[in-house]
């Protein structure tokens, strides 16, 4: 079975995408306004430097908006219960026990359904052209996303180590 680190990462980060996109809009506005007021006092506030910073911010926002659209489409491509389980687990951060109880599932069944839902979501991402390699390349500079990814990777490695010890 392939690792679903990116599935967990994009779902977990989904709730932050809108807020970060809004913050980027404010940064773009601030860059533009500050360049007008500080034009004479700073060398790196020239038209080219400011334009490059604004373009970089807009490109960053574009990636995040595309990620939000990708998550929405991939969730739509899942069966309703699978999508609900993914949303409750990764976006709402509900506990597994609560989710299983809410859906009337035994814990083993819940974990099986969660694994199936993750695989379906992963398959949907691949269908839209977003595999692990592409996501690695797209978001390697997005530190907060990589922090989420690394935390899931550390958990997965810890679980694998526990299995080896047993």
C-alpha positions as CSV (number, residue, x, y, z in Angstrom):
1,X,0.0,0.0,0.0
2,X,1.3,3.4,-0.9
3,X,1.7,6.1,1.7
4,X,-1.2,8.6,2.0
5,X,0.9,11.4,3.5
6,X,-0.2,13.9,0.9
7,X,-3.9,13.0,1.3
8,X,-3.6,13.6,5.0
9,X,-1.6,16.8,4.5
10,X,-3.9,18.5,2.0
11,X,-7.0,17.5,3.9
12,X,-5.5,18.7,7.2
13,X,-4.3,22.0,5.6
14,X,-7.6,22.7,3.8
15,X,-9.1,24.6,6.7
16,X,-6.2,27.1,6.6
17,X,-6.2,27.8,2.8
18,X,-8.8,30.5,2.7
19,X,-7.2,32.5,5.6
20,X,-3.8,32.3,4.1
21,X,-5.1,33.4,0.7
22,X,-6.7,36.4,2.3
23,X,-3.4,37.2,4.1
24,X,-1.5,37.0,0.8
25,X,-4.0,39.5,-0.6
26,X,-3.2,41.9,2.2
27,X,0.5,41.4,1.7
28,X,0.1,42.2,-2.0
29,X,-1.8,45.4,-1.2
30,X,0.8,46.3,1.5
31,X,3.7,45.8,-1.0
32,X,2.0,48.0,-3.6
33,X,1.2,50.7,-1.1
34,X,4.6,50.7,0.6
35,X,6.4,50.9,-2.7
36,X,4.5,54.1,-3.4
37,X,5.4,55.8,-0.1
38,X,8.9,54.5,0.2
39,X,10.1,54.7,-3.4
40,X,12.9,57.1,-2.7
41,X,14.2,55.7,0.5
42,X,14.9,52.1,-0.4
43,X,16.8,50.5,-3.3
44,X,14.8,47.3,-3.2
45,X,11.5,49.2,-3.6
46,X,12.1,49.8,-7.3
47,X,9.4,48.9,-9.7
48,X,11.1,45.6,-10.7
49,X,11.7,44.4,-7.1
50,X,8.2,45.3,-6.0
51,X,6.7,43.7,-9.1
52,X,8.6,40.5,-8.5
53,X,7.5,40.2,-4.9
54,X,3.9,40.8,-5.9
55,X,4.1,38.3,-8.7
56,X,5.6,35.7,-6.3
57,X,2.8,36.3,-3.8
58,X,0.2,36.0,-6.5
59,X,1.7,32.7,-7.7
60,X,1.7,31.4,-4.2
61,X,-1.9,32.3,-3.8
62,X,-2.7,30.6,-7.1
63,X,-1.2,27.4,-5.9
64,X,-3.2,27.5,-2.7
65,X,-6.5,28.3,-4.5
66,X,-5.8,25.4,-6.9
67,X,-5.2,23.1,-3.9
68,X,-8.5,24.1,-2.4
69,X,-10.3,23.4,-5.7
70,X,-8.5,20.1,-5.9
71,X,-9.6,19.0,-2.4
72,X,-13.2,20.0,-3.2
73,X,-13.2,18.0,-6.4
74,X,-11.5,15.0,-4.9
75,X,-14.0,15.0,-2.0
76,X,-16.9,15.2,-4.5
77,X,-15.5,12.2,-6.2
78,X,-15.7,10.1,-3.0
79,X,-18.8,8.3,-1.8
80,X,-20.7,10.4,0.7
81,X,-19.8,8.4,3.8
82,X,-16.1,8.3,2.8
83,X,-16.0,12.1,2.2
84,X,-17.7,12.7,5.6
85,X,-15.2,10.5,7.3
86,X,-12.3,12.3,5.7
87,X,-13.7,15.7,6.5
88,X,-14.4,14.7,10.1
89,X,-11.0,13.1,10.6
90,X,-8.7,15.6,8.9
91,X,-10.5,18.9,8.5
92,X,-12.6,18.9,11.6
93,X,-9.9,17.0,13.7
94,X,-12.6,14.8,15.3
95,X,-11.4,11.7,17.2
96,X,-11.6,8.3,15.6
97,X,-13.8,7.0,18.3
98,X,-16.3,9.8,17.9
99,X,-16.4,9.4,14.1
100,X,-16.9,5.6,14.4
101,X,-19.7,6.1,16.9
102,X,-21.4,8.8,14.8
103,X,-21.4,6.5,11.8
104,X,-22.4,3.5,13.7
105,X,-19.2,1.6,12.9
106,X,-17.0,-0.7,14.9
107,X,-13.5,0.6,15.2
108,X,-12.0,-2.0,12.9
109,X,-14.6,-1.2,10.3
110,X,-14.0,2.6,10.8
111,X,-10.3,2.2,10.2
112,X,-10.9,0.1,7.1
113,X,-13.3,2.7,5.7
114,X,-10.8,5.5,6.5
115,X,-8.1,3.6,4.6
116,X,-10.5,3.1,1.7
117,X,-11.5,6.7,1.7
118,X,-7.9,7.8,1.7
119,X,-7.1,5.6,-1.2
120,X,-10.1,6.9,-3.2
121,X,-9.1,10.5,-2.4
122,X,-5.5,9.7,-3.5
123,X,-6.8,8.1,-6.7
124,X,-8.9,11.2,-7.4
125,X,-5.9,13.4,-6.9
126,X,-3.9,11.3,-9.3
127,X,-6.7,11.4,-11.9
128,X,-6.4,15.3,-11.8
129,X,-2.6,15.0,-12.3
130,X,-1.5,15.5,-8.7
131,X,0.7,12.6,-7.6
132,X,3.2,12.6,-4.7
133,X,6.0,13.9,-6.9
134,X,4.0,16.9,-8.2
135,X,2.8,17.8,-4.8
136,X,6.4,17.6,-3.4
137,X,7.5,20.0,-6.2
138,X,4.6,22.4,-5.8
139,X,4.7,22.8,-2.1
140,X,8.4,22.2,-1.1
141,X,8.7,26.0,-0.5
142,X,5.4,26.3,1.4
143,X,6.8,25.7,4.9
144,X,3.5,25.4,6.8
145,X,2.3,22.7,4.4
146,X,5.6,20.8,4.7
147,X,5.3,21.1,8.5
148,X,2.0,19.3,8.3
149,X,3.4,16.7,5.9
150,X,6.5,16.1,8.1
151,X,4.3,15.6,11.2
152,X,2.3,12.9,9.5
153,X,5.5,11.4,8.2
154,X,6.9,11.3,11.7
155,X,3.8,9.6,13.0
156,X,3.9,7.0,10.2
157,X,7.6,6.3,10.9
158,X,6.9,6.0,14.6
159,X,4.1,3.4,13.9
160,X,6.4,1.5,11.6
161,X,9.1,1.4,14.2
162,X,6.6,0.1,16.8
163,X,5.6,-2.7,14.4
164,X,9.2,-3.7,13.9
165,X,9.9,-3.9,17.6
166,X,6.8,-6.1,18.2
